[in-house]
Amino acid sequence: MPTLTDQRLSPADVDQLTQGQGPVELLRCDLSELRARDADLDDVAFTDCFLDGADLTGSRLSGARFSGGSATGVRLERCDLTDARFDRVDLSSAVLSGALLTDAEFRGCRMTGLVAEATRGMGCLLLGCNAYGAELPGLILARRAHTGSRFTEANLAGADLREAVLDGCVLLHTDLTGATLEGADLRGADLGPCTRERLDILSGAVLTTAQAVAALQDLTGAVIAD
Protein backbone atom coordinates (compact mmCIF):
# COMPACT_ATOMS: atom_id res chain seq x y z
CA MET A 1 0.00 0.00 0.00
CA PRO A 2 1.57 3.35 -1.04
CA THR A 3 2.11 5.75 1.86
CA LEU A 4 2.12 9.55 1.98
CA THR A 5 3.82 10.92 5.09
CA ASP A 6 3.72 14.35 6.79
CA GLN A 7 2.06 16.14 3.89
CA ARG A 8 -0.45 18.96 3.73
CA LEU A 9 -3.07 17.82 1.22
CA SER A 10 -5.03 20.02 -1.17
CA PRO A 11 -8.35 19.13 -2.83
CA ALA A 12 -6.40 18.23 -5.97
CA ASP A 13 -4.20 15.86 -3.96
CA VAL A 14 -7.28 14.16 -2.54
CA ASP A 15 -8.72 13.68 -6.04
CA GLN A 16 -5.56 11.80 -7.03
CA LEU A 17 -5.39 9.50 -4.00
CA THR A 18 -7.15 6.50 -5.49
CA GLN A 19 -6.65 7.11 -9.18
CA GLY A 20 -5.57 3.73 -10.50
CA GLN A 21 -3.17 2.81 -7.68
CA GLY A 22 -5.44 1.13 -5.16
CA PRO A 23 -5.69 2.00 -1.47
CA VAL A 24 -3.32 4.59 -0.01
CA GLU A 25 -2.14 5.16 3.55
CA LEU A 26 -1.90 8.73 4.82
CA LEU A 27 0.51 8.96 7.75
CA ARG A 28 0.45 12.13 9.89
CA CYS A 29 -0.98 14.09 6.98
CA ASP A 30 -2.78 17.40 7.44
CA LEU A 31 -6.27 17.67 5.93
CA SER A 32 -7.58 20.21 8.44
CA GLU A 33 -10.14 22.67 7.03
CA LEU A 34 -9.91 20.87 3.68
CA ARG A 35 -13.02 21.05 1.47
CA ALA A 36 -13.19 17.93 -0.69
CA ARG A 37 -16.82 16.96 -1.14
CA ASP A 38 -17.89 13.81 -3.01
CA ALA A 39 -14.34 12.44 -2.94
CA ASP A 40 -13.56 8.78 -3.65
CA LEU A 41 -11.67 7.62 -0.56
CA ASP A 42 -12.74 3.99 -0.30
CA ASP A 43 -10.24 1.85 1.66
CA VAL A 44 -7.89 4.78 2.36
CA ALA A 45 -6.02 4.47 5.69
CA PHE A 46 -5.74 7.65 7.78
CA THR A 47 -3.08 7.13 10.47
CA ASP A 48 -2.52 9.91 13.03
CA CYS A 49 -3.89 12.45 10.57
CA PHE A 50 -5.43 15.87 11.21
CA LEU A 51 -8.92 16.33 9.76
CA ASP A 52 -10.17 19.06 12.08
CA GLY A 53 -12.87 21.08 10.33
CA ALA A 54 -12.50 19.17 7.06
CA ASP A 55 -15.58 18.95 4.83
CA LEU A 56 -15.87 15.55 3.15
CA THR A 57 -19.64 15.69 2.67
CA GLY A 58 -20.97 13.02 0.32
CA SER A 59 -17.62 11.24 0.02
CA ARG A 60 -17.15 7.50 -0.41
CA LEU A 61 -15.22 6.14 2.57
CA SER A 62 -16.29 2.51 2.50
CA GLY A 63 -13.65 0.39 4.21
CA ALA A 64 -11.61 3.44 5.21
CA ARG A 65 -9.45 3.14 8.35
CA PHE A 66 -8.94 6.02 10.77
CA SER A 67 -6.35 5.32 13.47
CA GLY A 68 -5.48 7.98 16.03
CA GLY A 69 -5.32 11.61 15.08
CA SER A 70 -7.89 14.35 15.37
CA ALA A 71 -11.06 14.99 13.37
CA THR A 72 -12.91 17.49 15.54
CA GLY A 73 -15.75 19.15 13.67
CA VAL A 74 -15.17 17.05 10.55
CA ARG A 75 -18.18 16.98 8.22
CA LEU A 76 -19.04 13.48 7.02
CA GLU A 77 -22.64 14.17 6.10
CA ARG A 78 -24.17 11.68 3.66
CA CYS A 79 -20.85 9.81 3.41
CA ASP A 80 -20.69 6.09 2.70
CA LEU A 81 -18.97 4.77 5.82
CA THR A 82 -19.82 1.11 5.23
CA ASP A 83 -17.23 -1.08 7.02
CA ALA A 84 -15.24 2.02 8.03
CA ARG A 85 -13.13 1.77 11.20
CA PHE A 86 -12.42 4.61 13.63
CA ASP A 87 -9.87 3.69 16.30
CA ARG A 88 -8.94 6.24 19.04
CA VAL A 89 -9.97 9.22 16.89
CA ASP A 90 -11.13 12.52 18.37
CA LEU A 91 -14.49 13.05 16.66
CA SER A 92 -15.76 15.77 18.98
CA SER A 93 -18.45 17.90 17.29
CA ALA A 94 -18.17 15.87 14.08
CA VAL A 95 -21.25 15.76 11.83
CA LEU A 96 -22.29 12.38 10.39
CA SER A 97 -25.92 13.17 9.62
CA GLY A 98 -27.32 11.13 6.75
CA ALA A 99 -24.23 8.89 6.64
CA LEU A 100 -24.46 5.21 5.67
CA LEU A 101 -23.12 3.37 8.72
CA THR A 102 -23.61 -0.31 7.91
CA ASP A 103 -21.02 -2.26 9.96
CA ALA A 104 -19.01 0.88 10.77
CA GLU A 105 -17.03 0.56 14.01
CA PHE A 106 -15.95 3.24 16.47
CA ARG A 107 -13.46 2.06 19.10
CA GLY A 108 -12.11 4.24 21.89
CA CYS A 109 -13.23 7.42 20.15
CA ARG A 110 -14.07 10.76 21.71
CA MET A 111 -17.50 11.63 20.28
CA THR A 112 -18.65 14.42 22.61
CA GLY A 113 -21.13 16.70 20.87
CA LEU A 114 -21.07 14.58 17.71
CA VAL A 115 -24.19 14.90 15.55
CA ALA A 116 -25.45 11.85 13.64
CA GLU A 117 -29.06 12.45 12.68
CA ALA A 118 -31.05 10.49 10.08
CA THR A 119 -28.23 7.98 9.59
CA ARG A 120 -28.78 5.02 7.27
CA GLY A 121 -27.79 1.37 7.10
CA MET A 122 -27.94 -1.81 9.17
CA GLY A 123 -26.21 -0.55 12.28
CA CYS A 124 -22.81 0.27 13.76
CA LEU A 125 -20.67 -0.48 16.81
CA LEU A 126 -19.53 1.92 19.55
CA LEU A 127 -16.95 0.27 21.78
CA GLY A 128 -15.33 2.17 24.64
CA CYS A 129 -16.40 5.52 23.20
CA ASN A 130 -17.26 8.77 24.98
CA ALA A 131 -20.47 10.03 23.35
CA TYR A 132 -21.31 12.56 26.06
CA GLY A 133 -24.00 14.92 24.78
CA ALA A 134 -23.97 13.39 21.30
CA GLU A 135 -27.01 13.69 19.03
CA LEU A 136 -27.72 10.12 17.90
CA PRO A 137 -31.50 9.98 17.32
CA GLY A 138 -32.69 6.87 15.51
CA LEU A 139 -29.22 5.30 15.47
CA ILE A 140 -29.25 1.55 14.87
CA LEU A 141 -27.21 -0.19 17.57
CA ALA A 142 -29.12 -3.48 17.60
CA ARG A 143 -27.51 -6.88 18.20
CA ARG A 144 -24.04 -5.53 18.97
CA ALA A 145 -22.00 -5.29 22.18
CA HIS A 146 -21.27 -1.62 22.83
CA THR A 147 -19.07 -2.32 25.84
CA GLY A 148 -17.79 0.55 27.96
CA SER A 149 -19.34 3.44 26.04
CA ARG A 150 -20.56 6.60 27.72
CA PHE A 151 -23.91 8.01 26.55
CA THR A 152 -24.40 10.54 29.36
CA GLU A 153 -26.87 13.25 28.26
CA ALA A 154 -26.79 11.87 24.72
CA ASN A 155 -29.88 11.85 22.52
CA LEU A 156 -30.77 8.27 21.56
CA ALA A 157 -34.46 8.99 21.02
CA GLY A 158 -35.94 6.45 18.62
CA ALA A 159 -32.73 4.41 18.54
CA ASP A 160 -32.85 0.68 17.78
CA LEU A 161 -31.21 -1.14 20.70
CA ARG A 162 -32.88 -4.51 20.29
CA GLU A 163 -30.71 -7.28 21.78
CA ALA A 164 -27.81 -4.86 22.17
CA VAL A 165 -25.38 -5.46 25.04
CA LEU A 166 -24.49 -2.33 27.00
CA ASP A 167 -22.10 -3.80 29.55
CA GLY A 168 -20.17 -1.05 31.30
CA CYS A 169 -22.08 1.70 29.49
CA VAL A 170 -23.31 4.88 31.17
CA LEU A 171 -26.88 5.97 30.35
CA LEU A 172 -27.14 8.78 32.88
CA HIS A 173 -29.76 11.29 31.67
CA THR A 174 -29.69 9.70 28.20
CA ASP A 175 -32.79 10.51 26.13
CA LEU A 176 -34.25 7.13 25.18
CA THR A 177 -37.70 8.41 24.25
CA GLY A 178 -39.22 6.09 21.65
CA ALA A 179 -36.15 3.83 21.60
CA THR A 180 -36.66 0.11 21.00
CA LEU A 181 -35.10 -1.94 23.81
CA GLU A 182 -36.62 -5.40 23.46
CA GLY A 183 -34.01 -7.91 24.63
CA ALA A 184 -31.39 -5.22 25.27
CA ASP A 185 -28.97 -6.40 27.97
CA LEU A 186 -28.59 -3.53 30.42
CA ARG A 187 -27.37 -5.63 33.33
CA GLY A 188 -23.93 -4.05 33.35
CA ALA A 189 -25.07 -0.51 32.55
CA ASP A 190 -25.35 2.56 34.77
CA LEU A 191 -28.98 3.59 34.24
CA GLY A 192 -29.00 6.58 36.56
CA PRO A 193 -32.13 7.68 38.45
CA CYS A 194 -35.37 6.05 37.31
CA THR A 195 -38.69 7.82 36.76
CA ARG A 196 -41.97 6.16 35.81
CA GLU A 197 -41.57 7.38 32.23
CA ARG A 198 -38.06 5.99 32.04
CA LEU A 199 -39.18 2.65 33.44
CA ASP A 200 -41.80 2.46 30.69
CA ILE A 201 -39.08 3.15 28.11
CA LEU A 202 -36.98 0.28 29.50
CA SER A 203 -39.82 -2.17 28.93
CA GLY A 204 -38.49 -5.39 27.39
CA ALA A 205 -34.88 -4.78 28.46
CA VAL A 206 -32.95 -7.25 30.62
CA LEU A 207 -32.10 -5.86 34.07
CA THR A 208 -30.51 -7.28 37.21
CA THR A 209 -32.50 -7.73 40.39
CA ALA A 210 -30.43 -4.93 41.95
CA GLN A 211 -31.32 -2.57 39.10
CA ALA A 212 -35.00 -3.43 39.41
CA VAL A 213 -34.90 -2.84 43.17
CA ALA A 214 -33.11 0.50 42.69
CA ALA A 215 -35.77 1.55 40.16
CA LEU A 216 -38.53 0.64 42.59
CA GLN A 217 -36.84 2.64 45.34
CA ASP A 218 -36.51 5.65 43.01
CA LEU A 219 -40.20 5.44 42.15
CA THR A 220 -41.63 4.80 45.60
CA GLY A 221 -39.01 5.85 48.10
CA ALA A 222 -39.51 2.48 49.76
CA VAL A 223 -36.72 0.87 51.75
CA ILE A 224 -36.37 -2.72 50.61
CA ALA A 225 -34.60 -5.18 52.90
CA ASP A 226 -34.16 -8.94 52.97
N, C-alpha and C positions, 0 to 999 in steps of 0.2 A: 504494500500500500504506500503510494507516494506521500511524503510528509512535507508540509510547509511549517517553518519554525520562526517564531518571533517576528511576524510580519503584520503590518497594518494593511488591512484589506479594503479595497474600494469596491463599489458595485460591479465594475468591470471584472475585477479579480474573482468575485463570487460567481459571475456568469460563466467563467472559464473552469471552475473547479471540477466539474464532472463531464467535461466535454471530451468524450472518447477515451478517457484514461481510467475509468472505474473509480471506486471509492478513494477518497483522499483523507489524510489525517491532518488536522490543524493543531499545532502544538504551541501553546502560549501566544496565539495570534490575537490581534486587537480588531474586533468588529463593533466596538462601542459606537452608538449613535448612527450606525450604518443603516441606510434605507435600501433594501434589496427585496422588494415584494415579488411574489410569484417565482421565487428562485427554485431551481432543481438541486436539492441538497440531500437526496436519498442516500443513506448509508455513509454519509460523511461523519468522521469522528472529530469531535471538538474536545481537546484535552487541555485543561487549565486555560481556557480562552476567556476573553472579556467581550461580553455581548450586552453590556449595560445600555439600555435605551435603544437597542437595535430594533428595526422594524422589518420583520420577515413575514408580514401578513400574506396569507395565501400560498406560502411556500410548501414544497414537497420535502418532508423530512422523515419519510418512512425508513425505519431501521437506523436512523441517526443515533450516535452515541455522544452524550455530553458527560464528561468526567471532570469534576472539580470546576474551578473558575467561577465567574460571576456573570449573572444574566438578569440583574435587577431591572425591572421595568421593561424587559424585552416584550415585544409584541409578536405573538404567535397566533393571532386570530385567523381562524379558518384554515390553519395549517393541517397537513396530513402528518400526524405523529404516530401512525400505526407502527407498533413494535419499536418505537423510540425508547431510549434508556437515558435517564437523568440520574447521575450518581454524584452526591455531595455537591450539588450546584446551588448557588444562591439565586433563587427565583422570586425573591421578594418583589411584590407589586407587579409581577409579570401578568400579561393578559393572554389567556388561551381561549377566549370565548369563540364558540363555533368550531373549535378544533376537533379533528377526528382522532380519538384516543384509544382505539381498539388495541388492547394488549400493551399499551404504553406503561412504563414502570418508572416510578420516582422513588429513589432510595437515599435516605439521609439528606434530603433537600430542605432548605429553608424556603418556605412558601407563604410567609406572613403577608397578608394583604393581597395575595394572588387572586385574580379574577378569572373564573372559568365558567361562564354562563352559556347555556344552550350548546353544550358539547355533544358530540356525536360518537357513535361506535358502540362496541360490545363491552366496554368497561376497561378500567385501568387499575394499577396497584400503587398504593402509597405505603411505603415501608420505612418506619423510623423518621418520618417527616414532621416538620413543624409548620402546620397550616393554621396558625393562630390568626383569627379574623379573616380567613380566606372566604371568598364568595364562590361557593361550589354547588349552587342549586341544580338539582336534577342529575347530579353526577352519578354514573353507574359504577358502583363499587362491589357489586354482588359476587358472591362465591370466590372471594379472594381473602387472604389473610393480611390485613393491614396492621401488622404488629408494631407497637411502639410509636404510633403517630399521634400528634397533638392536634385536636380540632377545637380547642377552646375558643368560644365566641365565633366560630366559623358558621357560615350559612350552608347547611346541607338540606334545606327544605326541598322536599320532593325527590330526594336522592334514593337510588335503588341499592339497598343494603341487604337484600335477601341472602341468607346463608353466609354472609360475610363474617369473618373472625376479627374481632377488634381487641385482641389481647394486648394489654399494656397501653391502650389508647386512652386519651383524655377527652371527654365529651362535656366538659364543664361549660354551661351556658351555650351549648351548641344548638342552633336552630334546626330541629328535625321535623318541623311542621310538614305533614303530608308525605314524609319519607316512608318507604316500604321496608319493614324490619322483620318480616316472617323468617324465622329460623336463624336470625343473626345471633352470633355468639358474643354476648357482652359480658361474660363471666369474669374476664380479666380487665374490664374497662372501668375507668373512673367516671361515673355517671353524674356526679354532682348532686345538688339538692333536687328532690323530686316533688313536683306539683301534680295535681290530679290530671291536668292536661298532658303533662309529660308522661305520666304513667299510661295514659291512653295511647300516646304515640308509640310507646315501647311494646304495645300489644303484639304478641307473636314472637318476641325476642327471647333468647335463653339467658336467664339470670341465675345467680347463686342464691341460696337461701339467705345469706347475709345481706345481699343487695335488696332482696324482697323485703326483709325485715327493716332495713334502713329506709326504704321507700314508705313503708307503712308508718314508721315513726315520724317521717317528715310530714305525712298527710294528717296524722291524727294526734301527734304529740304523745302517743302512748309509750310507756316504758315496758319493754318486753323482756322477760326474764325466764330462764329455764325453771 
